[in-house]
Amino acid sequence: MSPVSLLLLIPFLGALAILLTPSKYAAAWRGIALGATGLAVMVSLFIYFGFQPGGAGFQMTGKVDWNASIGLAYHVGVDGLNVGLLLVTALVGFAAVGVSCDIERQPKMFYTLLLIMVGGALGSFASLDLFFLYFFNELALVPTFLMIGIWGRGEQKNYAAFQITLYLSLGALVALAGLICLYALSGANTLDVVILAAWLQEHPLSDSSQTLIFGLLLFGFGTLVGLFPFHSWAPLGYGVAPTATAMMHAGILKKIGLFALLRAAFPLLPVGVAHWTGVLAILCLGNLLYCGWVAMKQRDLNLLFGNSSLAHMGFVFLGLASVSVIGITGAVVIMVAHALLAALEFALSGYLYRQTGTLDLGKLGGALRQMPFIGATLVAALLAGCGVPGFANFAGEITVMFGVWPSFPWQVVAAAWGGLIIGGVYMLRAIRQVAHGEVSPAMAGATDANGVSRTPYLVLLLALLYFGLAPGSLVERIKPSVERIVKLAKSASPASPVSEPSAVATASAPAH
């Protein structure tokens, strides 16, 4: 069995084991979840460090034909795009189980859904067939709706559950329409990306078809990520979600839409890339500037983190829109870094909420005095969100900026730098309000994490530092795959009249 298939199997076997464990052994449910995610971490480490950066094509593949008549096959493997994402998915899944010690209501269902979410995310990142990428993504999203509705907190949890369901369902339907069009119009009788890429090189789609399909995939998967202006579901959803759900969705599931664009839209639809990337560059400035500005106005720590997460996605979209090796490489680095950062931020906010009963920034203060470990970890996470050197976020953001500089007009570059400044302002203000000053009344009775309870936070923080201090470990794995994607994305004939960008795109389209 391929180690990738083994990795996907572990969370689902864990979920099945929990379901089969009777209530009289309820104490074992959490242990099974920890064991399954811990084993997934070990397998993902084996895959990451066993991956050969200079190797051509996909590695550690596994394939089983399911229905040859419609070209449906289970096909998994790793390349530079997903090898880091598989690792951080396992790490965040382990940490999410680790911080869920406060779940008392229906813990069996909770841990089962959480493992299904982890398994679905791993399946999406590992799939080389777009049908299964989509299927596993939907499998991971279903627990999100249920967990917010059942274990969410606050008076708005039901509203948030319906809102997130509506937005993500509509986004998924638009993306599905794009995949169906790709399957129907390509004539390849498959959605296997390896076969489809080779087929489309010999039998390219018409310019109008590429433009339509790329637009459907962009706005469909973009909605799942929180692309402006289809982003309003995210901050409220994260604000009321249970801690583990917010960690998994903000940290991991939002990356699936970005990954799908890199796996399907950019390498397969070069005319669509030329037509839509200018529009994408303009829209992502909404994430960078508007969502950043909204984050500055927040008085709730979870809402601040939620809007900050959307702002960080703006940098990823901007890196993709540059259609350059350095820009897209930086975007993938940010995807890995933000997965760890968002999970750590929501893990810390969940701990603060359990200890103080509030996330109001005006009622939190003196965390470093009252809880030295949690306070120091929170400061480190917020500094990472600022893009401070030494953390993985800095490596990704500076790489994206280098990719953006030669690709866009100076106004776009200036706006991106403005987004960095805005991010620094609200993160530093949060450090001042929560970590420093006198101990607030709400914080006075709080106790610090100790012993093994520190493990989930340390796992995420140390991974952020590892990829920040040794980014070459990640970049050398990513770069060959990105070079292939950029080559395919720029393969559209410049003489094709339909492939010329629109007037809006021309103002900010990357130089080819």
N, C-alpha and C positions, 0 to 999 in steps of 0.2 A: 504493500500500500504506500502511495506517495505520502511523504510527511505533511504535505499540505492537506490532503484528504483526512489524515489523522487529526490534524489541528481542527478542522471543521467538525469532525465527529465528536470530539471531546465534550463541548458544551451541551450538545443534544443528548449524549449519553448521560451526562450529569443531570439534565432536566428530567430524563426518563427515570433515573435512579431516585430522584426526589419524589416523583409521582408515585413510585412503587413502594416507597418507605412509609409504613403505617404511622398513624398519629402517636402511638405510644413511644416511638423513637423520634419525636419531633426535634429533639436536640441535635439530631444528626443532619437535618436539612441544611443548616448553614454550613456545617462541616463538609458536606458533599459539594456544595457550591464553591467553597474555598478550595477544596481539593481539585475540582474540575478546572477552575480558572487558573490555579497554580500550575497544574500540569500543562495547560494551554500556554502559559508563559514559558515554561521550559521548552516545549516543542517550537514555539515561535522564535526563541533565542537560537535554537539549533538551526532553524531555517534561515534566520538573519545572518548568522556568522558562517553558515555553510554555503551561502549564496556566493557565486563567483562573479565579481563585478565586471570582469572583462568578457564573460561568456555571452555568446550570441543567442538571441531569442529567449524563450521562456525555459525556466529550469524547474526541476522537481514536479513535473507535470503528471497529471492523472486524467484519464479519459475513459468514459463509458458511453457508448452509443445507446440512446434510449428509443428513438424513433427516427430511423433513417429516412423515412418517406417525407418528413417535414424538416429534416436536418437538425433534430433536437438531440443534444448530447451533453452529458455532464463532463465538463472540461475545466480543469483548474491548473494553476501554475503560478510561478512568481517571476517577476522581473523588477527593474528598478522602481517602477511606479508603486508597486504594492508591497514590497518586502518590508519596508519600514512601517507601513500602515497596519500590516498584520501583527507586527510586534507591539505597537502601541495599543491596538485593539485588545490584545490579550492583557497587557499591563493595566489598562483602564478597567477592563472587566474584573480583574482580580481586586483592584483598589475599590471598585464599586461594591463588590460583595463585602470587602473588609470594613467599609464605613456604614454598613446597613445593620449594625448590631441593635438598633433601636426599633426594628420592625417587630411588632407584637401581634398585629392583626393579620390573619391569614398569611403567615410566613411561608407556608408551603407553596402557595400560588405565587407569592412575590419572587422567591428565589427561582422558581420554574420559569417565570416570565423573563427574569433578568438573564438567565442562561440562554433562553431562546433569542433574546436580543443580542447577546454576545455572539452566538452561533450565526445568526442572520447577518451581522456585520462582517464577520470573518468570511462567510460565504460570498457576500457581495464583492469584497476586495479580491478574493481568490479566483472568482469565476472568469473564464475566458470565453464564455458564451453569454451574450447580452441578455438572453431570456432568463438565465439563472441569476445573473447580476440583479436584474429587476425583481425576480421572485424572492431572492434572499433579502433584498432591501425592504420589500413589503412585509416579509416575515418579521423583520426587526422592528418595523414601525407599529405593527399591531399591539405589541406589549406597551409601547409608549402611551397610546391612548388609554389603555386599561389602567396602567399604573398611575397616571395622573388622576383619572376619575376615582380610583379606589383609595390610593394612598397619598394623594395630593393634600396640600394644606391651604388654608385660607378660604374665604367666602367665594372667591372667583374660580375655584378649581374646576367646577363643572363647565363654566363658560370657557375657560382656557382649554379644557379637553375637547369641547365641540369646535372651538376655533382652530386648534391645531389639526384636528381631524379634517375639517373642511379644507383648509389651505393645503395640507400635505396630500390629501386625496385628489384634489384638483390638479396639483402639480404632477402627481404620479400619473394621472390619466393623460395629461398633455405629453409627458415623456413617453408613455406607452404608445400614444398615437404616432410619435416620431419613430419609435422602434418598429411598429407595424409597417409604416411607410417604407422604412429602410429595408425590411424583409421583403415586402411585396414588390418594390421597384427595382431592387438590386438584381433579382433573378438568380441569386446564388443559392437559394433554397436553404439558407442557414443564417444564424446570427453568431456563429463562432467567429471571433475577431481575427483569428489567424487565417482562416479560409476566406473570410469576407474581405480582408485587406488585400490579399493576393488577387481575388476575383475583381475587385473594384479598380485595381491597377490596370487590368486588362479590359474591363468593361465599365468605365466610369459612368456615373449617373449624369443626367443632364444638369445644366447649371441651375435651372429653376427647381428641380427636385432636391438638389443639394442645399439650396438656400432655404427651402421650406423645411426640410428635415432638421437641418442644423438649428433653425429658429425654434422648432418644437422641442428639441432636446435641450436647448439653452434655457428656455423659459420654464420647461417642465422640471428639469433637474435643478435649475436655478432657484425655483420656488422652494424646493426641498432644502436648499442651502441657506436661503434667506436673502437672495439677491434683491436689492432695492428695485422697485417699491413693493415687492411681495414678501416682506420681512416681518410684518407686525405680529405674526403669531409667536415668534420666538421668545422675546423677553418675558412676556406674561406666562407663557408655557413653562419656561425655566424657573420663573419666580414661584410657582405653586407646585412644581413637580417634586416628588421625593428625591432625596439627594442622589441616589444611585441612578435614577432615570435622567436627571439633569446632566450628570457626569457622562453617561453613555450617549445621550442625544447631542448635547452641545459639543462634546469632545470627539465622538466617533461618527454617529449617523449622518451628521451634516457633511462629513467628508465624502460620503458615498456619491452624492450628486456631482461633486467636483471630480471625483475619480471617474465617474461614468462619462463625463465630458471628455476627459483625457483619453479614456479607453476607446470611446466610440466616435464622438463628434469630430475631434480635431484630426485624427489620422485618416478617417474615412471620407470626410466631406470638405476637401480643401477650398472649394468655391464658397461654401457656407462660411468657412473661416474668414475668407477675404471680405465677405459681405457683412458679417455680424460682429467682428471683433471691435470695430470702432464704436458700435452701439454699446457693446459690453463695457468698454473702457469708460464711457460716459456714465452708465448706470452704476458701476462699481464705485464711482466717486460719491454717489449717494450713501453707500455703505460707509465709506471712509469719513465723510464730512457730516452728513445728517445723523447717522447712528452714533457717531462719536460725540456730536453736539448734544444729542438726547442723553447719552451716558453722563455727560457733565451735569445734567440737571437732576439726576436721580438721587433720591434720598434713601432708597432701599438697596442693600448690597447686591442681592440677586438680580435686580433689574439693571444695576450698573454692569454686572458681569454679563448679563444677557445682551445688552446693547454693545458692550465692548466686543463680545464674540462676533457680532454682525460686522463691526468695523474691521476686525481682523480678516474676515472673509473678503472684504473689499480688496485687501492686498493680494489675496490668492487670485481673485478674478482679474486683477490688474496684471499680475504675472502671466496668467493665461493669455490675456489679450495682447501682450507684447509679442507673442508667437516667436520668441527667441529662446535659445537654449538656456541662457543664464536666467532669463525671467521665469520660464516654466520650471526650471530646476529649483529656483527660490520658492516658487509657489508650492511645490511638493514638500520642500523642507518646512514651510510654514504649516502645511496640513499636518505634518507629524508633530511639530512643536505645539501647535494650538490644541491638538488632541490631548496632549499631556497637560498643557496650561489650563484649558477650560475645565478638565476633570479635576485638577487640583484646586482651582478656585471654588468650584461648587462643592467639593468635599469639605473645604475649610468653612464655607458659608453655612453648610449643613451642621458642622460641629458647633459653630457659634450660635446657631439657632437653637440647637438642643440645650446648650448651656445657659443661654440668656433669654430665650423666648422671643427674640426680636432680631430683625436685620436692619432696623432704622439706624442710619449712620449717625444721627444725632444722639442716639442712646447707647452707642458703642464707643468705647474709649478705654485706653490703658491696657490693651490686650498684651503688650509686651511685658507689662508689670505683673498682670494677673496670670497670664498663661504664656510663659517664655517660649515654649516650643511652638505652639500654634501661632503665636504672634510673630515669631521670627519666620516661620514658614509662609505666613500670609504676606509679610513684607517681601520675601523672596519672590513669591508668585506675582505680586503686583509690580515689582521691578522687572520681572520677566515680561509682563504685559506692556511695560514701557519700551521694551526693546533694548534693555541694558546688555552690553557685551558680557559674554560668559554663559548666557542662556541661549537655547536653540532658536528662540524667536528672533533674536538679533541676526543670527546667521541667515535666516530666511528672508527677513525684511530688507536687509542691506543688499542681498543678492537680487531681490525683485527690483529694488531701486536702480541697481546697475543695469538691469534688463530694460527698465522703463525709459531710462534717460535717452538712449538713441532712438527709441521707437515712437515717441509721442511728442507733440508740441509742448513747449515749456509750461503752458497753463496746466496741463494734466500733471506734469511732474511737480509743479508747485503745489497743486491741490493734494497730491499724495504726501508731500512733506508736511503740509498743513494737517493731514490726518494723523501723522506721527506726533506732531506737537500737541494736538488735542488729546490723543491717547496718554501722553505723558502728564498732562494737566490733571485729568480725572483719576489716574492711577496714583499719582503722588498725593493728591488731596485725600484719597481714601486711606493711604498710609498714615497721613497726619491725623485723620479723624478716628480711625479704628485702633491703630497700633500705639500711638503716642498719647501724651496727656495724662491727666489723673484718671484713676479707675472709676468708670461710671457706675451708678447704682445697679444697672442691669448686669454689668460685668462682675460686680463684687462677689457674687456667689459662685462664679464659674471655676471649674477645675481644669487643669491642663491635661492633655493626653500624655500617657506614660506607657512604658513597656511595649507590648506587642501592638497596642492600639495606635502607635505611631507609624507602624509599617506601611499602611496604604499611602500616607502622605510622603514618606521618605522614598518609596518606590517611584512615585511620579516626579518628585523634585530631583532625585538623583538622575533619572532619565533625561530630564530637561537640561541638567548640567552636563551630562555626558555628550548629548548631541550639540550642546552649545560650545563645549571646550574641544570637542573632536568632530566638527561638522563634516570633515573629509570622509569619515566612515560612512556617512549617509550619502553625501554628494557623489562619491565615486560609484555608488550603486545606482543612483538615480540617472546620472548623466547619459550613459549609452542609450537608455530607453527614451529619454527626452530628445536626444539627437535624432532618433528614428522618427518620433512624432513630428518634430519640427520639419524634417525633410518631407514627410508626407503632407503636412498641413500647408506647405508652401509649393506644392506640386501643381496647383491650378495654373492653367495657361493664362498668361497676362493678356493674351489677345482675345480671350473670351469676353464678349460684351456684357453678359449677365453677371460675370464674376467681378466686375468692377464695383467697388464699394459705393454705397449710397452717398448722398451729399453730407449726411450727418457723419457717416463713418469716415469719409475722406479727411475730415478735419482732425481726426485723431487715430487713423488707422496706422498700424506699424509699417515701417518701411520694409519692402520685400526685395 
